[in-house]
Amino acid sequence: MSEVLIVGSVAYDGLKTPYGSADRVLGGAATYSSLAASLFAPVKMVGVVGDDFKDSDMALVKRHGINTDLVTKEKGKTFYWKGYYENDMAVAHTVKIDLGVFERFDPHITGRSRNVPFVFLAAIHPDLQMNVLKQMVKPKFVVLDTRDLWINITKPALMKVLKKTDLVVVNDQEIRLLTGEMHLMKGARALQKLGPKTVIVKKGEHGAMLFGQGWTFLSPAVPLDYVVDPTGAGDTFAGAFIGYVARAGKLTPEILKQAVIAGNLVASFTVQGLGTKSIAALNKAKLKKRAVDYHKFASIPKVTI
Amino acid sequence: MSEVLIVGSVAYDGLKTPYGSADRVLGGAATYSSLAASLFAPVKMVGVVGDDFKDSDMALVKRHGINTDLVTKEKGKTFYWKGYYENDMAVAHTVKIDLGVFERFDPHITGRSRNVPFVFLAAIHPDLQMNVLKQMVKPKFVVLDTRDLWINITKPALMKVLKKTDLVVVNDQEIRLLTGEMHLMKGARALQKLGPKTVIVKKGEHGAMLFGQGWTFLSPAVPLDYVVDPTGAGDTFAGAFIGYVARAGKLTPEILKQAVIAGNLVASFTVQGLGTKSIAALNKAKLKKRAVDYHKFASIPKVTI
């Protein structure tokens, strides 16, 4: 079993969905993905919080076995995002962003942390992603997330990081912005030529598609009776994915496929609670049960032609 | 192996998509679904054509082993539909509809045809669907298709047919119109209470979902490098589905699941040619090859939690 290093935002979120609302709840890409990855492998989290960050929230993260030595506390406010969702919960509407101490985030990877073999770069400025990568000593597997904002305003920097990435996680809009291809499968193949040998396209309620070298795989999303809050679903997916791969310690197509399923399974819990509430309360027993149900739902019988 | 009786439109279509166009090509729901079903089981097709219907088109249908004794030829024109698709090929834009002889379509099921056990009622007026059903002698399995038009203007008649239906095939918009439920899974369960024990929700490029009694199954769509014309995809799916079930002659969850996959596989050929061109040229060898690829793409490995 190998360790995972995760770099990204740690935040307080103000959330409103048709099914609930809460203010200043623990969030951020690094938080969601670390909680998810910690289900499978030891995690080192890299981030910054303000002096308003609650001890109880830090304790929650640590309780999941996540190493927070590289989460620094700075004078100022923790990154704050306020947003809401309407009936179409695929679209987040931002009301307010206060970067706080995150504006001066300058991650320093020190000591043995530089040797962690599995690295997840959550969707932060590509210069920061590159900064982290340069501090790592021969990482075995680098997973990159990004978002439309960075593609639009920092594409050249992002292209440089992509070249040093083993796997990139995108949605259909991002793949179009990155490659100019309207057709998802052609877009994924175009993206593979920009650096990452493997591409994952997140399709929300329709699951996730994995593009390897000459092969493709689809894991449908877990069918859910209800969804409370989609915040953090993508980060959870990526965190569970890299955690699963790190635990296996190898990069075979079979392990990558299983890791995509694990990502879908864990993310299906995140969206059933407000903020990090549901993912923080997740355990192996609940996850195992859902995995059994999922296999009944998605297993493909052999057809006789 | 049991026979399938299929009732629906036989048409000439004027088609235009970003990838090709043709006028007065063989089409219609009964045509697509009969060609698809004939890959698996003997088919009796019920429909009406005008005196402009070409002998070569009738010969094409017969060449697939489809019994056309109940396809009557009337004085007048064959049903004509003209439409086009833009880049979003999920939406068909109608330019012209000329019902022709289809306006007076009055299907008579005679002799041994009344004892055919598997019945597919394509999306025609629910009064016509009921008319056919009343002529059948204890059918074993009735599959119903419909469309937004009939839900909007003939809902009470449609509700009566639904009560006598074993399985209904809908898309997400139709399920909302029929049940008032926005949530697809809740909508499917509401629909099961209106008659059909089994519901299939077609999700286009995202595959098809099968709702049984207490179980759910998803078959992802076949990933395609290119699509030429989506016309007839739904009819093809339904035809291949009922053909597969009729060949098996039993209604177990396992057979129904396999039949959904068969529906997706066969429909994936239809959309790669203009009109019925590709489905008419399909054979078992091509289908087998695609089935092998599909299993590589969609087979779900066991995850270790």
Contacts between the chains, C-beta under 8 A, distances in Angstrom:
chain1	res1	chain2	res2	distance
A	87	B	182	7.1
A	182	B	87	7.1
A	183	B	225	8.0
A	183	B	226	7.9
A	185	B	223	6.0
A	185	B	224	7.7
A	185	B	225	6.3
A	186	B	225	7.5
A	203	B	206	7.4
A	206	B	203	7.4
A	206	B	206	4.4
A	207	B	220	7.4
A	209	B	223	7.7
A	215	B	296	6.8
A	216	B	223	5.8
A	216	B	297	5.6
A	217	B	297	6.2
A	217	B	298	7.9
A	218	B	220	4.7
A	218	B	223	7.2
A	218	B	297	6.2
A	218	B	298	5.9
A	219	B	300	6.9
A	220	B	207	7.4
A	220	B	218	4.7
A	220	B	220	6.0
A	223	B	185	6.0
A	223	B	209	7.7
A	223	B	216	5.8
A	223	B	218	7.2
A	224	B	185	7.7
A	225	B	183	8.0
A	225	B	185	6.3
A	225	B	186	7.5
A	226	B	183	7.9
A	244	B	303	7.7
A	254	B	301	5.9
A	257	B	301	5.3
A	258	B	301	5.3
A	258	B	302	7.6
A	258	B	303	4.7
A	258	B	304	7.2
A	261	B	300	6.6
A	261	B	301	7.3
A	261	B	303	4.9
A	262	B	303	5.4
A	262	B	305	7.6
A	265	B	303	7.2
A	265	B	305	7.9
A	284	B	305	5.8
A	287	B	305	5.0
A	288	B	305	4.6
A	291	B	303	5.6
A	291	B	305	5.3
A	294	B	300	7.8
A	295	B	300	6.4
A	295	B	302	6.9
A	296	B	215	6.8
A	297	B	216	5.6
A	297	B	217	6.2
A	297	B	218	6.2
A	298	B	217	7.9
A	298	B	218	5.9
A	298	B	300	4.8
A	299	B	299	8.0
A	299	B	300	5.4
A	300	B	219	6.9
A	300	B	261	6.6
A	300	B	294	7.8
A	300	B	295	6.4
A	300	B	298	4.8
A	300	B	299	5.4
A	300	B	300	6.7
A	301	B	254	5.9
A	301	B	257	5.3
A	301	B	258	5.2
A	301	B	261	7.3
A	302	B	258	7.6
A	302	B	295	6.9
A	303	B	244	7.7
A	303	B	258	4.7
A	303	B	261	5.0
A	303	B	262	5.4
A	303	B	265	7.2
A	303	B	291	5.6
A	304	B	258	7.2
A	305	B	262	7.7
A	305	B	265	8.0
A	305	B	284	5.8
A	305	B	287	5.0
A	305	B	288	4.6
A	305	B	291	5.4
